[in-house]
Amino acid sequence: MRDHILIEVKNLRKTFPVKSGFGKKYIEAVNDVSFSMGAGETLAVIGESGSGKTTVGRMILKLAQPTAGAVLYRGEDITNFRGRKLKAYRKAVQAVFQDPHSSLNPRMRVIDIVTEPLRNFGYGGSLRDRAAGLLEDVGLDSGFLTCYPHHCSGGQKQRIAMARALAAEPAAIVLDEPLSALDITVQNQVIGLLNELKARYGLSYLLITHDLRVVRAIADRVIVMYRGNIIETAEKEEFFTHPAHPYARSLLTAVPCIDREISGIADEVAAAGLEI
């Protein structure tokens, strides 16, 4: 799967200035991070808040400039991409963000949201037909085309965000905590959708998340970040069965066993003489 490298990160660093009474100071958000993602691969980057995973994603999306290091797309450094090269890269690497409520323009109808990439990248066919097809691909009917985002549920909004990303026909999508704003039932539906779209379109995903349940459901490989550093890289099954780093093991042990919780609740209800 990684024989064909799609995105490669080399010695990536990102520092941010912070206010201090003792002169100029910097906080290092990402420190000497290197990894590669193959075509057709889902690579999960996990870690607690502040670990640097979202900053890495923003640099790959060219929404933040690295302090040092490089991001390569198909072997080319994107740092100095301008004009046509930058436009082609924007088309090839799309994003679905954490909060569907804020990532969709509330003043735009769904048809305008979904077709915005088509207009930007010079699509020559019927915008309405293409938008309807994209909505169908993400499990929504064409009746949503005339809706505004506030007419839609959280899960529907995230599907619309996926349709917008797919409109550009990307090679890769950066998924930045794409399920955290959704309830558990909708999460399961979107997980199924992500797997289906990956197979249908031959997509690569960079999944940025702290939710190990999502990682288990869709990832091929796992990178663990802590305080701006990569501390472990492993195939998914190896990570879940034999995590090497103590911090990685602590992440796994911190995840509650849902089956055990449900069983415990059922025992308590039964002891109280109640039914569920």
C-alpha positions as CSV (number, residue, x, y, z in Angstrom):
1,M,0.0,0.0,0.0
2,R,2.9,2.4,0.7
3,D,4.8,1.4,-2.4
4,H,3.3,4.6,-4.0
5,I,4.0,7.4,-1.6
6,L,1.4,10.2,-1.8
7,I,2.3,12.5,1.0
8,E,5.6,12.6,2.8
9,V,6.5,14.8,5.8
10,K,10.2,15.4,6.5
11,N,11.6,16.8,9.7
12,L,8.6,19.1,10.1
13,R,8.7,21.8,12.9
14,K,6.3,24.5,13.9
15,T,6.8,27.1,16.6
16,F,4.5,29.8,17.7
17,P,5.4,33.1,19.5
18,V,4.0,33.5,23.0
19,K,3.8,36.6,25.2
20,S,6.3,36.7,28.0
21,G,7.6,39.2,30.5
22,F,11.1,37.9,29.8
23,G,11.4,38.8,26.1
24,K,10.4,36.9,23.0
25,K,9.5,33.2,23.7
26,Y,8.3,30.4,21.4
27,I,6.3,27.3,22.0
28,E,7.2,24.3,19.9
29,A,3.9,22.7,18.6
30,V,5.6,20.2,16.3
31,N,9.2,19.0,16.6
32,D,11.1,17.1,13.9
33,V,8.1,15.1,12.7
34,S,8.6,12.7,9.7
35,F,6.3,10.1,8.2
36,S,4.8,9.1,4.8
37,M,1.3,8.2,3.7
38,G,0.7,5.8,0.8
39,A,-1.9,6.0,-2.0
40,G,-5.1,4.4,-0.8
41,E,-4.0,4.3,2.8
42,T,-5.8,5.6,5.9
43,L,-3.2,6.9,8.3
44,A,-4.4,7.9,11.8
45,V,-2.6,10.5,13.8
46,I,-3.6,10.3,17.4
47,G,-2.8,12.0,20.7
48,E,-4.3,14.2,23.4
49,S,-5.2,17.8,22.9
50,G,-2.0,19.9,22.4
51,S,0.0,17.0,21.0
52,G,0.5,18.8,17.6
53,K,-1.6,16.5,15.4
54,T,-3.9,19.2,14.1
55,T,-1.0,21.5,13.4
56,V,0.6,18.8,11.3
57,G,-2.7,18.5,9.4
58,R,-2.9,22.3,8.8
59,M,0.7,22.3,7.4
60,I,-0.2,19.4,5.1
61,L,-3.2,21.4,3.9
62,K,-1.0,24.5,3.5
63,L,-3.1,26.4,6.0
64,A,0.0,26.9,8.2
65,Q,3.6,27.5,7.1
66,P,6.2,25.1,8.6
67,T,9.0,26.7,10.7
68,A,11.3,24.1,9.2
69,G,11.1,20.9,7.3
70,A,9.1,20.0,4.2
71,V,5.8,18.5,3.0
72,L,6.1,16.5,-0.2
73,Y,3.2,15.6,-2.5
74,R,4.1,12.9,-5.0
75,G,7.7,13.8,-4.4
76,E,7.4,17.6,-4.8
77,D,7.9,20.0,-1.9
78,I,4.6,22.0,-1.6
79,T,6.3,24.8,0.4
80,N,6.8,27.1,-2.5
81,F,3.8,26.1,-4.6
82,R,2.2,29.1,-6.3
83,G,-0.3,29.7,-9.1
84,R,-1.3,26.6,-11.0
85,K,0.7,24.2,-8.9
86,L,-0.9,25.4,-5.7
87,K,-4.4,25.2,-7.3
88,A,-3.7,21.7,-8.4
89,Y,-2.6,20.8,-4.9
90,R,-5.7,22.3,-3.3
91,K,-7.7,20.2,-5.7
92,A,-5.8,17.0,-4.8
93,V,-5.8,17.3,-1.0
94,Q,-9.1,18.3,0.5
95,A,-10.3,18.5,4.1
96,V,-13.3,17.7,6.3
97,F,-13.1,19.6,9.6
98,Q,-14.3,18.9,13.1
99,D,-17.3,21.0,13.4
100,P,-19.8,20.8,10.5
101,H,-21.8,23.7,12.0
102,S,-19.0,26.2,11.5
103,S,-17.3,24.7,8.4
104,L,-20.4,25.3,6.2
105,N,-21.4,28.9,5.2
106,P,-24.8,29.5,6.8
107,R,-25.7,31.9,4.0
108,M,-25.1,29.5,1.2
109,R,-27.6,26.8,0.0
110,V,-26.3,23.2,-0.1
111,I,-26.1,23.3,-3.9
112,D,-23.8,26.3,-3.8
113,I,-21.7,24.8,-1.0
114,V,-21.2,21.5,-2.9
115,T,-20.6,23.1,-6.3
116,E,-18.1,25.8,-5.0
117,P,-15.1,23.5,-5.7
118,L,-16.5,22.7,-9.2
119,R,-16.7,26.4,-10.0
120,N,-13.2,27.0,-8.6
121,F,-11.6,24.2,-10.6
122,G,-13.4,24.8,-13.9
123,Y,-16.0,22.0,-14.0
124,G,-17.7,22.1,-17.5
125,G,-20.8,20.0,-16.9
126,S,-24.2,20.6,-15.2
127,L,-23.5,21.9,-11.7
128,R,-26.9,20.8,-10.4
129,D,-26.6,17.3,-11.8
130,R,-23.1,16.9,-10.4
131,A,-24.2,18.2,-7.0
132,A,-27.2,15.8,-6.9
133,G,-24.8,12.9,-7.8
134,L,-22.4,13.9,-5.0
135,L,-25.2,14.1,-2.5
136,E,-26.4,10.7,-3.5
137,D,-22.8,9.4,-3.0
138,V,-22.9,10.5,0.6
139,G,-26.4,9.2,1.3
140,L,-28.5,12.3,0.8
141,D,-31.3,12.9,-1.8
142,S,-31.4,15.9,-4.1
143,G,-34.1,17.6,-2.0
144,F,-31.2,18.9,0.2
145,L,-29.9,21.0,-2.7
146,T,-32.2,23.9,-1.9
147,C,-31.7,23.7,1.9
148,Y,-29.5,25.9,4.0
149,P,-27.1,24.3,6.6
150,H,-29.4,25.2,9.5
151,H,-32.1,23.0,8.0
152,C,-29.8,20.0,8.4
153,S,-28.8,17.8,11.3
154,G,-25.2,17.4,12.4
155,G,-24.8,14.2,10.5
156,Q,-26.3,15.6,7.4
157,K,-24.0,18.6,7.6
158,Q,-21.0,16.3,7.8
159,R,-22.2,14.4,4.8
160,I,-22.5,17.7,2.9
161,A,-18.9,18.5,3.9
162,M,-17.8,15.2,2.5
163,A,-19.7,15.8,-0.7
164,R,-18.0,19.2,-1.0
165,A,-14.6,17.5,-0.5
166,L,-15.4,14.8,-3.1
167,A,-16.4,17.4,-5.7
168,A,-12.8,18.3,-6.3
169,E,-12.0,14.6,-7.1
170,P,-9.1,14.6,-4.6
171,A,-6.5,11.9,-4.1
172,A,-6.5,12.5,-0.3
173,I,-8.7,14.0,2.4
174,V,-7.5,15.3,5.7
175,L,-10.2,14.3,8.3
176,D,-9.7,16.5,11.4
177,E,-11.8,15.0,14.2
178,P,-14.6,14.5,11.7
179,L,-16.9,12.6,14.1
180,S,-16.4,14.4,17.5
181,A,-19.4,16.7,17.1
182,L,-21.8,13.9,16.2
183,D,-23.7,11.5,18.5
184,I,-22.7,7.8,18.6
185,T,-25.4,6.6,16.2
186,V,-24.6,9.1,13.6
187,Q,-20.9,8.4,14.1
188,N,-21.4,4.8,13.2
189,Q,-23.2,5.8,10.0
190,V,-20.4,8.2,9.0
191,I,-17.8,5.6,9.7
192,G,-19.5,3.3,7.3
193,L,-19.7,6.1,4.7
194,L,-16.0,6.9,5.0
195,N,-15.0,3.3,4.4
196,E,-17.4,3.1,1.4
197,L,-16.2,6.3,-0.2
198,K,-12.5,5.2,0.3
199,A,-13.2,2.0,-1.6
200,R,-15.3,3.6,-4.3
201,Y,-13.0,6.6,-5.1
202,G,-9.6,5.1,-4.1
203,L,-9.1,7.8,-1.5
204,S,-6.3,8.2,1.0
205,Y,-7.3,9.6,4.4
206,L,-5.2,11.4,7.0
207,L,-7.3,10.8,10.1
208,I,-6.6,13.2,13.0
209,T,-8.4,12.1,16.1
210,H,-8.3,11.1,19.7
211,D,-11.1,8.6,19.3
212,L,-9.6,5.1,19.2
213,R,-12.9,3.5,18.3
214,V,-12.8,5.4,15.0
215,V,-9.2,4.5,14.5
216,R,-10.0,0.8,14.9
217,A,-12.9,1.1,12.4
218,I,-11.1,2.8,9.5
219,A,-7.3,3.1,9.9
220,D,-4.6,1.0,8.3
221,R,-1.7,2.5,10.3
222,V,-1.4,4.6,13.5
223,I,1.0,7.4,14.5
224,V,1.0,8.5,18.1
225,M,2.0,12.0,18.9
226,Y,3.0,13.5,22.3
227,R,4.1,17.1,22.9
228,G,4.8,17.7,19.3
229,N,6.8,14.5,18.8
230,I,6.0,11.1,17.1
231,I,6.6,8.5,19.8
232,E,5.2,5.4,18.0
233,T,4.3,4.3,14.5
234,A,2.6,0.9,14.0
235,E,0.2,-1.1,11.9
236,K,-3.3,-0.8,13.4
237,E,-3.5,-4.4,14.7
238,E,0.0,-4.2,16.1
239,F,-0.9,-0.9,17.9
240,F,-4.0,-2.3,19.5
241,T,-2.5,-5.6,20.5
242,H,1.1,-4.7,21.3
243,P,1.6,-1.0,21.8
244,A,5.3,-0.4,22.4
245,H,5.5,3.0,24.1
246,P,4.2,3.5,27.7
247,Y,2.2,6.6,26.6
248,A,0.5,4.5,23.8
249,R,-0.4,1.9,26.3
250,S,-1.8,4.5,28.6
251,L,-4.1,5.8,25.8
252,L,-5.4,2.3,25.3
253,T,-6.0,1.6,28.9
254,A,-7.8,4.9,29.3
255,V,-10.5,3.8,26.7
256,P,-13.5,2.4,28.6
257,C,-14.7,-1.1,27.7
258,I,-18.2,-0.3,26.3
259,D,-19.3,-4.0,26.5
260,R,-18.3,-4.1,30.2
261,E,-20.1,-0.8,30.9
262,I,-23.3,-2.0,29.3
263,S,-23.1,-5.3,31.2
264,G,-22.5,-3.5,34.5
265,I,-25.5,-1.2,33.9
266,A,-27.7,-4.2,33.0
267,D,-26.6,-6.0,36.2
268,E,-27.5,-2.9,38.3
269,V,-30.9,-2.6,36.6
270,A,-31.6,-6.3,37.2
271,A,-30.6,-6.1,40.8
272,A,-33.1,-3.2,41.3
273,G,-35.9,-5.4,39.8
274,L,-36.3,-3.1,36.8
275,E,-36.5,-3.9,33.1
276,I,-34.5,-2.5,30.2
